[in-house]
Amino acid sequence: MTSWLGSLWGGSSSSSLPYNISSDPLSPSTAPHSHGWGIHTATRKSDGGTVTAFKAAKAELCKTPLKTGGGGGRYGSSSSDPGMNQLIPALHHFHRIKRLIHPRILRAHATLDTDYPSDDGSANSSHAAPGLDALSKTATTGTLIIVTEQATPLVDWLENLNPLSSQANSVAVSWGIYNLVEALSFLHTQAKLAHGMVCPEAVFVTPGGDFKLGGFDLITPLGIEDGGGGPTPHFRSYEAAVCPDDYRSPERIGQRYDVLQQSAPVHAIDCYSLAILIEYIYSHPNAGTNGQVPSPLKKALLRMKNDAPKLRPRLQPLLKCPVFDNPYVKAQMFLDEVMSKPVEEKIMFLQNLPDVLNRGVLNENVAIHKILPLLVMGLKATAGNESAMSQDVNRREVLAIVPLLFQIAESYLAKTPELFQRHITPLVPTLFAVNDRGVRGAVLQKISLLESQLDKQFINSSVFDPMCSGFTDSSGPLRELTLKSTIVLVPKLNHASLEKLVRYLVRLQADPEASIRTNTVIFIGKVAPNLTDMSRQKLILPAFTRAMKDPFTPCRLSALKAVISCKQYFTQKDVAEKVLPSIVPHLLDSTNDVRVEAFKVVETLMGGLKEESQRMTKDEAERFSAATCGINQPGSSGGATAGRSSGATAPTSGGYLSGLSSWMATSAEPESAGTTSKPATTATNGTSAKPMAQKPGPSAPKFLSLSLSDAQIGVASKYNTNNDSGGWSDEDDIVTSQAKDSGWDDDQNDDDFFASFESNKPTTAVGTAPMKSGLSLTSKPAPHMQSSGMKLKKQLKPAVKKLPVSSDLLQDGWDDF
């Protein structure tokens, strides 16, 4: 039966609990004064919230004897009784803690005895664990598990206090003692029980600084007939072994339980123990009081330690001690009671809390672990309810919560992303869903905090999309605040969100509010680097041009400044054709600031245009140089060089004609070489020198090359009487229109071509008088030419002009030859 129920409840382990308990304890169960309980960290499976788990193996408890006997050091007696072990006190505590509920008592969220997994604590529960009157019958093979709120043992808390913060530590200690007095007062007046083990091991401290009472190993009624007289038999049997002697009153040390039964009030034994505990706390070096009990408490402690149980005072009046009258205690008290306070009083307190936090009255732990949960709970109950928000009092409460929420998030949670994600992130969609301008404005003012803590996907879906409703709101201030807040989100917006934003920016440029139009221009200048090339082309230049025509002076001025910030996104052609034409009119703007800025912009842009013009000129020169590479080299034949005038430079066509003449000379060379004719030379006085006589011979002369000077290229000629190009032009590639009939023609045969080289007379040099009309260049034809039937035609040498530097003419180069 037990095994079947164990499987139904998830087995005999902690897996059946809705908590994940760490296997490594913070404090092992074998540590001194642990009473057999190991302390573990744990988290809720539902939301990951941190809790504390206490685990004790019953088999180990049975093996650990309790120390008993006289003596009386602070932590108990020096001897042990093998017949008494830790199991029964641990079971007593296990059953009591889950039934005692009070703000000052350690709250148990769940308990589990793995030997009785189906026990729910009710009387009708099947297979229930034995009760307090039959603890000895409990099975001893399983594990006891208690899951409580997050808490730290008092001893550890005192050790972790900052010794340099004495003032903060002293008020924190006073608040803790206040909590213990309230907890014991509840037990004495409401539960009619005496704790019986008020000592450091029974006190735990929450992260929010609250002291919680635990350690219910000896809790008992007092002064009531129970069959044994006064305290219960369990108390009488175990109190000497469980409670340290220092915290036992004189009647307990003397085992005079009849005094407690007959005349002692229920608070008598706890009043004495609390006085000793207060002295112990203030004696700690980190308590902030230099090891001394505050003066207002000294007299009270003396009364609390009275040897006569009847003379020990009740604890409730101790709360009026001046030591508890400080801002920290008052703020903590209001936080504990805020949910029961009137709404107006609650709103006033929430509005004052930011100043309380800024002044350091409440520390970081209080803000995170006490104030923040209250704010989250209030927002979920009110902000998420549309009908509740329709009431003005609830709306004002939310308006008081939101600034305080973001102050805590910015001051304390931003450095711990896990806490921010747990507490703040789930509230963001709720806050943006609230249809209230005040709430929306409070959220937008902290948009930079959200951007730094939220991921890109969440920002696009849960922040930017609902935020866009502010662009079309009827309230001008909200539209402007929405615009200013969006600039923070731009780096994390995806393409779709950016396109959506561009449409809203175009719309805002026509906003009736001049300040919104101005801020829109500034916004566009800042957002331009994040836009795509297409979006920039569509947005920035039209937007700046439109803003420059705005009648509002700051808008025009902002547009001019934005042009400079975005100049890298304009091509130089756009600058010349579009940007400058829109800026130049403002050189004479009616406002001096605009004129000054316009001149700065024009000067800046003109500098870029000058650089572009110089670059274009350089590119043109490089292209021309590359196209004419190798064309300006002179002919390699010595005859061609000698045939030129000494003062003339070889035109660009010399290379071609030299190569052509070399080919013709090779083709026309006879088998037996004849005497080569000497080229003409030029006299130093500029006149033509007398040519050397040619040796007669039967063979044709050997033509080495034909230079441009031989053809009188570049020399004035009677045949170039017109004022046209006189050389090769686009209309006639080789000869001028006047010389077409006598030039090289595709219809002519080779006889006509070679006839132009018949003459062996010297070539007219540059600078000599032109030939008279009717003179012809003839020579005796070579014998092989006559025998072959070649006809030599009188050929006029056309004048050829130098090619102009033009990219259009460069296309007809020499690559085809």
C-alpha positions in Angstrom: 0.0 0.0 0.0 2.8 2.4 1.0 4.8 1.7 -2.2 1.7 2.2 -4.3 0.9 5.6 -2.7 4.6 6.5 -3.0 4.5 5.9 -6.8 1.3 7.9 -7.0 2.9 10.9 -5.3 6.1 10.7 -7.3 8.0 8.2 -5.1 9.7 8.6 -1.8 11.7 11.6 -2.9 11.4 15.4 -3.2 10.4 15.1 -6.9 6.7 15.0 -5.9 7.0 18.6 -4.6 6.6 21.6 -7.0 10.2 22.7 -6.1 13.6 21.9 -7.4 15.9 21.3 -4.4 19.6 21.4 -4.8 21.5 18.4 -3.7 24.4 20.4 -2.2 23.4 21.9 1.2 24.3 25.4 2.2 24.6 24.1 5.7 24.9 20.3 6.3 22.8 18.5 8.8 25.8 17.5 10.8 26.8 21.2 11.4 26.7 22.3 15.1 23.3 23.5 16.4 21.6 22.3 13.2 19.4 19.9 15.1 19.8 17.4 12.3 18.4 19.7 9.5 20.4 20.5 6.4 19.6 23.8 4.6 19.3 23.7 0.8 18.5 26.3 -1.8 15.5 25.6 -3.9 13.4 27.1 -6.7 9.7 27.0 -7.6 9.1 25.0 -10.7 6.4 27.4 -11.8 8.2 30.7 -11.9 11.8 30.0 -10.7 11.3 31.9 -7.4 13.9 31.2 -4.8 12.9 29.4 -1.6 14.7 27.5 1.2 14.4 23.8 1.9 15.2 22.0 5.1 15.9 18.3 4.8 16.6 15.7 7.6 17.1 12.0 7.1 15.2 10.2 9.8 17.7 7.3 9.9 20.5 9.8 10.7 18.3 11.6 13.3 17.8 8.3 15.1 21.6 7.7 15.3 22.4 11.2 16.6 22.0 11.3 20.4 21.0 14.5 22.3 23.4 16.1 24.8 22.0 16.2 28.3 23.1 16.8 31.9 24.4 19.7 33.8 27.1 22.1 33.0 25.8 24.7 31.0 27.8 26.1 28.2 26.0 28.3 25.9 25.3 25.5 23.4 24.2 22.8 25.8 25.4 20.2 28.1 28.6 18.3 27.9 27.2 14.7 28.1 24.8 12.7 25.9 22.0 10.2 26.5 22.0 7.4 24.0 18.3 6.8 24.7 17.4 10.3 23.4 18.0 11.2 19.8 17.2 14.1 17.4 14.2 12.3 15.8 11.4 13.2 18.2 12.2 17.0 18.4 12.6 17.1 14.6 9.2 15.5 14.2 7.7 17.9 16.7 9.0 20.8 14.7 7.9 19.2 11.4 4.3 19.0 12.6 4.1 22.4 14.2 5.7 24.6 11.6 3.1 23.8 8.9 0.2 24.7 11.3 1.5 28.0 12.6 0.9 30.9 10.2 1.9 34.5 11.0 3.9 37.2 9.2 6.6 36.9 11.8 6.8 33.1 11.8 8.8 31.3 9.2 6.3 30.4 6.6 6.2 26.7 5.4 5.1 26.5 1.8 5.2 22.7 1.7 6.2 19.7 3.8 6.8 16.1 2.9 7.5 13.0 4.9 8.6 10.5 2.3 7.4 7.6 4.5 3.9 9.1 4.3 3.7 10.8 0.9 -0.1 10.8 0.9 -0.4 12.6 4.2 -2.1 16.0 3.6 -2.4 16.9 7.3 -6.1 16.2 7.6 -7.6 13.8 10.1 -9.4 11.8 7.4 -6.2 11.3 5.3 -5.5 7.7 4.5 -2.2 6.4 5.7 -1.6 9.5 7.8 1.6 10.0 9.8 1.3 9.6 13.6 0.4 12.8 15.4 2.2 14.7 18.1 0.9 12.3 20.8 2.4 9.3 19.0 5.6 10.6 17.4 7.5 7.5 18.6 5.4 5.3 16.2 6.6 7.2 13.1 8.5 5.2 10.5 12.2 6.0 10.4 13.3 5.1 6.9 12.4 8.2 5.0 13.3 11.9 4.8 11.6 15.0 6.3 11.4 17.9 3.9 10.2 21.4 4.8 10.1 24.1 2.1 9.9 27.6 3.5 10.3 31.2 2.3 13.9 32.2 1.5 15.7 32.7 4.7 19.2 32.7 6.3 20.1 31.6 9.9 20.6 34.6 12.2 24.2 33.7 12.9 25.1 33.8 9.2 23.1 37.0 8.6 25.1 38.8 11.4 28.4 37.7 9.9 27.4 39.0 6.5 26.6 42.5 7.6 28.9 45.2 6.3 30.9 46.4 9.3 31.3 49.8 7.7 27.5 50.5 7.7 27.0 50.7 11.4 24.0 53.0 11.3 22.2 50.9 8.7 23.0 47.7 10.7 21.7 49.1 14.0 18.3 50.0 12.5 18.1 46.7 10.7 18.8 44.9 14.0 16.2 47.0 15.8 13.6 46.0 13.1 14.6 42.3 13.6 14.0 42.4 17.3 10.7 44.1 16.7 9.7 41.2 14.5 10.6 38.6 17.2 8.6 40.5 19.9 5.6 40.4 17.5 6.0 36.7 16.8 6.2 35.8 20.5 3.3 38.1 21.4 1.2 36.2 18.8 2.2 32.8 20.3 1.4 34.0 23.8 -1.8 35.9 23.3 -3.4 34.2 20.2 -2.0 30.6 20.2 -1.6 30.4 24.0 1.7 28.6 23.5 5.2 29.1 24.8 8.0 28.7 22.3 10.5 27.2 24.7 13.6 27.5 22.5 14.1 31.2 21.8 17.8 31.2 20.8 19.9 32.2 17.7 19.3 28.7 16.1 15.5 29.4 16.1 15.7 32.7 14.3 16.0 33.2 10.5 16.3 36.3 8.4 14.6 36.9 5.0 16.3 38.8 2.2 14.0 41.7 3.0 15.5 42.0 6.5 12.6 40.4 8.4 13.3 38.2 11.4 11.3 35.0 11.3 10.8 32.7 14.3 11.3 29.0 13.7 12.7 26.1 15.8 9.5 24.7 17.2 11.1 21.6 18.7 9.8 22.4 22.2 6.7 24.5 21.7 4.2 23.8 24.5 1.2 25.1 26.4 2.0 26.6 29.7 0.0 26.8 32.9 -2.8 24.6 31.6 -3.7 21.1 32.9 -2.5 18.6 30.4 -2.3 15.4 32.3 1.3 15.9 33.2 1.0 19.3 35.0 2.1 22.5 33.4 4.4 22.0 30.4 3.9 19.0 28.2 5.9 15.8 28.9 7.7 16.3 25.6 8.9 19.7 26.8 10.0 18.3 30.1 11.8 15.5 28.5 13.7 17.3 25.8 14.0 21.0 26.8 17.2 20.5 28.7 18.8 18.7 25.7 17.5 20.9 22.9 17.6 24.5 24.3 21.1 25.9 25.1 21.5 26.5 28.9 22.2 30.2 28.4 18.7 30.7 27.2 16.9 28.6 29.9 15.4 30.5 32.8 16.4 29.6 36.4 13.3 27.5 37.0 14.0 25.5 33.9 17.6 24.9 34.9 16.3 23.8 38.3 13.6 21.7 36.7 11.0 23.4 38.8 8.2 22.8 36.3 5.6 23.0 39.1 6.3 26.7 39.3 5.6 27.1 35.6 2.4 25.0 36.0 0.9 26.8 38.9 1.8 30.5 38.8 3.9 31.3 35.7 2.3 33.2 32.9 2.7 31.7 29.4 5.2 34.4 28.4 7.5 33.8 31.4 10.1 31.4 29.9 10.2 33.1 26.5 10.6 36.6 28.0 13.7 35.5 29.8 15.2 33.8 26.7 14.4 36.9 24.5 16.3 39.1 26.9 19.4 36.9 26.5 19.0 36.8 22.7 18.8 40.6 22.5 22.0 40.9 24.4 23.7 38.3 22.1 22.6 40.2 19.0 23.8 43.6 20.1 27.1 42.1 21.3 28.0 41.1 17.8 30.6 43.5 16.3 28.5 44.0 13.1 25.4 45.1 15.0 26.4 48.7 14.7 26.3 49.5 18.5 29.9 48.8 19.4 28.8 45.7 21.3 26.5 47.6 23.7 22.8 47.3 24.2 21.0 50.6 23.5 20.3 52.5 26.6 16.5 52.5 26.2 16.5 48.7 26.3 18.8 48.1 29.2 16.2 48.7 31.9 13.6 46.6 30.0 16.1 43.7 29.7 16.7 43.7 33.5 13.0 43.3 34.1 12.7 40.5 31.5 15.5 38.6 33.3 13.8 38.7 36.7 14.2 35.4 38.6 10.6 35.3 39.5 8.5 34.2 36.5 5.5 36.2 37.7 7.4 39.5 37.6 8.6 39.1 34.0 6.6 41.6 31.8 4.5 40.8 28.8 6.3 41.4 25.5 3.8 43.5 23.7 4.5 46.8 25.6 8.1 46.4 24.6 7.2 47.5 21.1 6.8 51.1 22.4 10.5 51.3 23.3 12.2 54.3 21.7 14.8 52.1 20.1 12.2 51.1 17.6 11.2 54.7 16.8 13.3 55.2 13.6 12.4 55.8 9.9 13.5 52.3 8.9 11.2 50.6 11.3 8.3 52.9 10.4 8.8 52.3 6.6 9.0 48.6 7.2 5.9 48.6 9.3 3.9 50.5 6.6 5.1 48.1 3.9 3.8 45.2 6.0 0.4 46.9 6.4 0.1 48.7 3.1 -2.4 46.3 1.6 -4.8 47.0 4.4 -4.3 50.8 4.3 -6.9 53.1 2.7 -6.2 53.8 -0.9 -5.4 57.5 -0.5 -2.9 56.7 2.3 -1.4 54.0 0.1 -1.0 56.4 -2.8 0.7 59.0 -0.6 3.1 56.4 0.7 4.0 55.1 -2.8 4.6 58.7 -4.0 7.0 59.2 -1.1 8.9 55.9 -1.4 11.2 57.1 -4.2 12.6 59.8 -1.9 12.9 57.2 0.9 15.0 55.0 -1.3 17.1 57.9 -2.6 17.9 58.9 1.0 19.0 55.3 1.8 16.4 54.8 4.5 15.5 51.5 2.9 18.3 49.4 1.5 18.5 47.4 -1.7 17.3 44.1 -0.3 14.2 45.7 1.0 13.5 47.3 -2.3 13.9 44.1 -4.3 12.4 41.6 -1.9 9.6 43.6 -0.2 8.7 46.7 -2.2 9.0 45.2 -5.7 6.6 42.2 -5.1 4.0 44.6 -3.7 4.3 46.8 -6.8 4.0 43.8 -9.2 1.0 42.5 -7.4 -0.7 45.9 -7.5 -0.1 46.3 -11.2 -1.4 42.9 -12.1 -4.5 43.5 -10.1 -5.2 47.0 -11.4 -3.4 47.8 -14.6 -4.5 44.6 -16.3 -8.2 45.3 -15.5 -9.8 47.8 -17.8 -12.8 48.3 -15.6 -10.6 49.0 -12.6 -8.5 51.6 -14.6 -11.7 53.5 -15.3 -11.8 54.5 -11.7 -9.7 57.5 -10.9 -8.4 56.2 -7.6 -7.0 53.1 -9.2 -5.5 55.1 -12.1 -3.7 57.3 -9.6 -2.4 54.3 -7.8 -1.0 52.9 -11.0 0.6 56.3 -11.8 2.3 56.2 -8.3 3.5 52.6 -8.9 5.1 52.9 -12.3 7.8 55.5 -11.5 8.7 53.6 -8.3 8.8 50.3 -10.3 11.3 51.7 -12.8 13.4 53.3 -10.2 13.9 50.0 -8.4 14.5 48.3 -11.8 17.1 50.8 -12.8 18.8 51.1 -9.5 18.9 47.5 -8.4 17.7 45.1 -11.1 19.7 46.4 -14.1 22.9 44.8 -12.8 21.1 41.5 -12.4 19.4 40.6 -15.7 17.9 37.5 -14.2 15.9 39.5 -11.7 14.9 42.0 -14.4 13.6 39.2 -16.6 11.7 37.7 -13.8 10.0 40.8 -12.3 9.9 43.5 -15.0 9.8 41.8 -18.4 6.3 40.2 -17.9 4.9 43.6 -16.9 6.0 45.4 -20.1 3.1 44.3 -22.3 0.6 45.1 -19.5 2.0 48.6 -19.1 1.8 49.3 -22.9 -1.7 48.0 -22.9 -2.9 50.5 -20.4 -5.0 53.2 -22.2 -3.8 56.1 -20.2 -1.5 58.9 -21.3 0.1 59.3 -17.9 1.0 55.7 -17.7 2.3 55.7 -21.3 4.4 58.7 -20.6 5.9 57.2 -17.5 6.9 54.1 -19.4 8.3 56.0 -22.4 10.6 58.0 -20.1 12.2 54.7 -19.1 12.4 53.2 -22.6 16.2 53.3 -22.5 16.2 50.9 -19.6 13.9 48.5 -21.4 16.1 48.7 -24.5 19.2 47.7 -22.5 17.5 44.7 -20.8 15.1 43.3 -23.4 16.1 41.2 -26.4 15.5 42.3 -30.1 12.5 40.0 -30.7 10.7 41.2 -27.6 11.3 44.9 -28.4 9.9 44.5 -31.9 6.8 42.6 -30.8 5.9 43.8 -27.3 7.4 47.3 -27.2 7.6 48.9 -30.6 4.3 47.7 -32.0 2.1 49.0 -29.2 4.3 52.0 -28.9 3.4 53.2 -32.4 -0.1 54.2 -31.3 1.6 57.2 -29.7 2.5 58.6 -33.2 -1.1 59.1 -34.0 -2.3 60.2 -30.5 -4.3 63.4 -30.4 -2.0 64.7 -27.6 0.9 66.6 -29.0 3.2 66.1 -26.0 2.6 62.3 -26.2 3.4 62.3 -29.9 6.6 64.2 -29.3 7.6 61.9 -26.4 6.9 58.8 -28.5 9.2 60.2 -31.2 12.0 61.0 -28.8 11.7 57.6 -27.1 11.8 55.7 -30.4 15.3 56.8 -31.2 16.6 54.5 -28.5 15.0 51.5 -30.0 16.2 52.0 -33.6 19.4 49.8 -33.3 17.2 46.8 -32.3 14.4 47.3 -34.8 14.1 44.8 -37.6 13.5 45.7 -41.3 9.7 45.6 -41.1 9.7 47.8 -38.0 12.0 50.3 -39.7 9.8 50.5 -42.7 6.9 51.1 -40.5 8.8 53.8 -38.6 9.7 55.6 -41.9 6.0 55.9 -42.8 5.3 57.5 -39.4 8.2 59.9 -39.9 6.8 61.1 -43.2 3.5 61.7 -41.5 5.0 63.6 -38.6 6.7 66.0 -41.0 3.3 67.5 -41.6 2.4 67.6 -37.9 0.7 70.8 -36.8 3.2 71.1 -33.9 6.3 72.9 -35.0 8.5 71.2 -32.3 7.4 67.8 -33.6 8.4 68.7 -37.1 11.7 69.9 -35.9 12.4 66.8 -33.8 11.3 64.7 -36.8 14.1 66.2 -38.9 16.6 65.6 -36.1 15.3 62.1 -35.7 15.7 61.3 -39.5 19.3 62.6 -39.4 20.1 60.2 -36.5 18.3 57.2 -37.8 19.7 57.4 -41.3 22.7 55.1 -40.7 20.3 52.3 -39.6 18.1 52.5 -42.7 18.6 50.5 -45.9 19.9 52.2 -49.0 16.4 52.2 -50.6 14.8 53.7 -47.5 17.4 56.4 -47.3 16.9 57.4 -50.9 13.2 57.7 -50.3 13.3 59.5 -47.0 16.3 61.7 -46.2 16.6 64.0 -49.2 12.9 64.7 -49.6 12.5 65.1 -45.9 15.4 67.6 -45.6 14.1 69.5 -48.7 10.7 69.8 -47.2 12.0 70.8 -43.8 14.1 73.6 -45.4 10.8 75.2 -46.6 9.3 75.0 -43.1 8.3 78.5 -41.7 9.6 77.5 -38.3 13.2 78.7 -38.0 14.6 75.8 -35.8 13.2 73.4 -38.3 15.1 74.9 -41.2 18.2 75.1 -39.1 17.9 71.5 -38.1 17.4 70.4 -41.7 20.7 72.2 -42.7 22.6 70.5 -39.9 21.1 67.2 -40.8 22.3 67.5 -44.4 25.9 67.8 -43.1 25.4 64.7 -40.9 24.1 62.7 -43.8 26.3 64.0 -46.6 28.0 60.6 -47.0 24.6 59.2 -48.2 24.4 61.7 -51.1 26.2 61.2 -54.4 28.1 64.2 -55.7 25.7 64.3 -58.6 22.7 64.5 -56.2 24.6 67.2 -54.3 25.0 69.3 -57.4 21.6 68.7 -58.9 19.3 68.4 -55.8 20.9 69.3 -52.5 22.6 72.5 -53.3 19.7 74.0 -55.3 17.6 73.5 -52.1 20.2 75.1 -49.8 21.3 78.1 -51.9 18.1 80.1 -51.4 18.8 80.0 -47.6 22.0 81.9 -48.1 19.7 84.9 -48.0 17.3 83.5 -45.4 15.6 86.1 -43.2 17.2 84.6 -40.1 20.9 85.1 -39.5 21.4 81.7 -37.9 20.0 80.0 -40.9 22.2 82.0 -43.3 25.3 81.2 -41.3 24.5 77.5 -41.3 23.6 77.6 -45.0 27.0 79.1 -45.9 28.7 76.4 -43.8 26.8 73.7 -45.6 27.5 75.1 -49.0 31.2 75.4 -48.3 31.3 71.9 -47.1 29.5 70.5 -50.1 31.5 72.6 -52.5 34.7 71.1 -51.1 33.3 67.7 -52.0 32.3 68.8 -55.5 35.8 70.2 -56.1 37.4 67.0 -55.1 35.0 65.1 -57.4 35.8 67.4 -60.3 39.6 66.9 -59.8 39.0 63.2 -59.6 37.1 63.3 -62.9 39.9 65.3 -64.6 42.5 62.8 -63.4 40.4 59.9 -64.6 40.1 61.5 -68.1 43.8 62.0 -68.3 44.5 58.4 -67.2 42.0 57.1 -69.8 43.7 59.2 -72.6 47.1 58.1 -71.5 46.0 54.4 -71.5 44.4 54.8 -74.9 47.5 56.4 -76.6 50.0 54.1 -75.0 52.6 53.1 -77.7 51.2 55.4 -80.4 53.5 58.4 -79.9 56.7 56.2 -80.3 58.8 57.2 -83.4 59.5 54.8 -86.2 62.4 52.5 -85.8 63.9 53.1 -89.3 66.9 55.3 -89.6 65.7 56.6 -92.9 62.5 57.8 -91.6 64.2 59.6 -88.8 66.6 61.3 -91.1 63.8 62.3 -93.4 62.2 64.5 -90.8 62.9 68.1 -90.4 65.1 68.9 -87.4 62.5 71.3 -85.9 59.3 69.1 -86.3 57.9 66.6 -83.8 56.7 63.2 -85.2 52.9 63.1 -85.4 51.0 60.2 -83.9 50.5 58.4 -87.3 54.3 57.9 -87.9 54.4 54.5 -86.4 51.7 53.2 -88.7 53.2 54.7 -91.8 56.7 53.5 -90.9 55.5 50.0 -90.4 53.5 50.1 -93.6 56.5 51.4 -95.6 58.7 48.7 -94.1 56.3 46.1 -95.3 56.2 47.6 -98.8 60.0 47.8 -98.9 60.3 44.1 -98.1 57.7 43.2 -100.7 59.4 45.3 -103.4 63.1 44.2 -102.7 64.6 42.4 -105.7 66.7 39.2 -105.4 69.9 41.1 -106.0 70.2 44.2 -103.8 70.8 47.5 -105.5 72.1 50.7 -104.2 70.0 52.3 -101.6 69.0 55.9 -102.2 70.1 58.4 -99.6 67.4 60.3 -97.8 67.3 64.1 -98.0 68.8 66.1 -95.2 68.0 69.5 -93.8 70.4 72.3 -93.7 71.0 74.2 -90.5 69.7 77.4 -92.0 66.3 75.9 -92.6 66.6 75.3 -96.3 66.7 72.0 -98.1 70.2 70.6 -98.6 71.3 69.2 -101.9 70.6 65.6 -102.1 73.3 63.0 -103.0 73.2 61.6 -106.5 71.7 58.2 -106.8 73.8 55.5 -108.4 72.2 54.1 -111.5 71.4 50.5 -111.6 68.9 48.1 -113.1 67.3 47.3 -109.8 64.6 49.2 -108.0 65.7 51.2 -104.9 65.3 49.5 -101.5 62.7 51.4 -99.4 63.6 51.2 -95.8 60.7 53.2 -94.3 58.3 56.0 -95.0 58.2 58.7 -92.4 55.6 61.4 -91.9 58.0 64.0 -93.2 58.3 62.1 -96.4 54.6 62.5 -96.9 54.7 66.1 -95.8 52.3 65.3 -92.9 51.9 68.3 -90.7 53.4 70.8 -93.4 51.4 73.4 -95.2 50.6 72.3 -98.8 49.0 73.8 -101.7 46.7 70.7 -101.8 45.2 71.7 -98.5 43.7 74.9 -99.6 40.5 74.5 -97.6 40.3 75.4 -93.9 39.2 71.9 -92.9 41.1 69.3 -91.0 43.6 68.6 -93.8 44.2 65.2 -92.2 42.3 62.2 -90.9 39.0 63.1 -89.5 35.7 61.3 -88.5 34.3 62.0 -92.0 37.3 60.8 -94.0 39.6 58.4 -92.2 42.7 58.8 -94.4 42.7 61.7 -96.8 41.0 65.0 -97.1 38.0 65.6 -99.3 40.2 67.4 -101.8 42.6 64.6 -102.1 40.2 61.7 -102.2 40.6 61.3 -105.9 44.4 61.0 -105.7 44.8 59.0 -102.5 44.7 55.3 -101.7 41.5 53.9 -102.9 40.1 50.4 -102.4 39.3 50.4 -106.1 42.9 51.0 -107.1 45.2 48.1 -107.7 48.7 47.6 -106.3 50.2 49.2 -109.3 48.8 52.5 -108.4 49.9 52.1 -104.8 53.5 51.5 -105.6 53.5 54.3 -108.2 53.5 56.8 -105.4 57.0 55.8 -104.4 58.5 56.0 -108.0 60.4 59.2 -107.5 64.0 59.1 -106.2 64.2 62.8 -105.8 64.9 64.3 -102.4 62.0 64.9 -100.1 61.1 68.5 -99.4 62.0 69.3 -95.8 59.8 71.1 -93.4 60.3 74.8 -93.7 61.1 74.7 -97.4 58.9 76.3 -100.0 56.0 74.2 -101.2 56.1 72.6 -104.5 54.8 74.4 -107.5 51.5 73.4 -109.0 51.9 70.8 -111.7 55.1 69.3 -110.3 55.0 65.5 -109.9 57.0 63.1 -107.9 58.3 60.6 -110.5 61.2 58.3 -110.9 62.3 55.7 -113.2 60.4 52.5 -112.5 62.3 49.5 -111.4 62.9 46.8 -114.0 61.0 44.2 -112.1 58.1 46.5 -111.8 58.1 47.0 -115.6 58.3 43.4 -116.3 55.5 42.6 -113.9 53.2 45.0 -115.6 52.8 47.2 -112.6 51.5 50.7 -113.4 52.9 53.5 -111.4 50.5 56.4 -110.9 51.4 59.8 -109.9 50.4 60.1 -106.3 49.9 63.3 -104.3 50.9 63.1 -100.7 48.0 64.3 -98.6 48.6 66.5 -95.6 47.6 64.8 -92.3 46.9 66.8 -89.2 47.6 65.9 -85.7 44.9 64.0 -83.9 43.0 66.2 -81.4 42.6 65.0 -77.8 39.1 63.7 -77.9 37.7 60.5 -76.3 35.5 60.1 -79.3 38.4 59.9 -81.8 40.3 57.5 -79.5 37.8 54.8 -80.3 39.3 54.5 -83.8 42.7 53.3 -82.7 45.4 51.1 -84.2 44.3 47.8 -82.7 42.9 46.6 -86.0 46.3 46.9 -87.7 
